[in-house]
Amino acid sequence: MIIRVCVGSSCHIKGSPEIVELFKKAIEEYHLEDKVTLAASFCIGKCNRVGVTVQIDDDIYAGITKENFKEFFADNIIKRIEGK
């Protein structure tokens, strides 16, 4: 699984550095280093949305914030890895 966090200007202002750090910590906490690749991406094209844009494989999600990160990670990373 490849997780790309937008680090373009708009997402940077909306907190992408914090989201990257949250991903790093969660990947380590759940011991997913061998299952997940975390990468930065320039503009994914959802700049008019609230929050940061994240791409997981071919799926794009907008609106990721530090407030909804845990739920997003559980619903979109953990469940995929567990095959749910």
N, C-alpha and C positions, 0 to 999 in steps of 0.2 A: 504494500500500500504506500502510495506517495501522497504526502500532505504538502501542499504549496500554500504558503501564507503570502498574501499580497503585501508588498512593502513599497508600493508606489506612493506618490506624494499624498494623495487623499487618504489612503489607509494608514500611512505613517502618522498623519495628524490624528487619525481616529484611534490610534493605539496599537498598531501592528507590532511594535517592539515588545510590548507587554504580552500580546497574544503568542508571539514566538516563544517567549520565556515560559508561559503557561504550558505550551505544548511540550517543550523540553522537559519540564518538571513532571508532567503527566506521563509522558513516554517512559521516563526513568522510573517513576513510581509504580507503574503497571508492568515494568520489565518488557517493554515492547521494542527495544532497540533492534532486535533481529527481524521484526515484522513491519516496521514503519520507517520510512525515510522522510525526514523533515527538510523542506527546502523553501527558499524565498522565491517569490515571483514578482516581476513588475506587473503593472496594471492588468487585472483580470477582466476589467470592463464593467464593474458594478459600482462605480464611484458615487452614484447618486443615492446609494443606500446608507442607512445608519450602520455604524460599526465596520468591522474589518471583513474583507472577503477572503474565503478559504476555498481551495480546490482540493478535493479528495479523489484521487484518480481522475475520472472524467466528470465528476459531479461538482457543481459550484454552489457554495453557500455564502450568502451575504448576511451581514448583521451580527457578526460574532463580537461579543464584548467580554470584558473580564467578568461581568455579572452573570452572563449566561454560558460561560465557557465550560464549566463542569458538566452541565446538562448536555451541551453540544458534544463534548468529548464522549460521554457515556452513550448517547444516542447514535452517534455517527462514526465513532472509532471502535469503541469496545464491542458494540453489537455486531459490527461488520467482521471484526476479527473472530468473534465467537460464532459467526455464521447465523445470527438471528435476524 
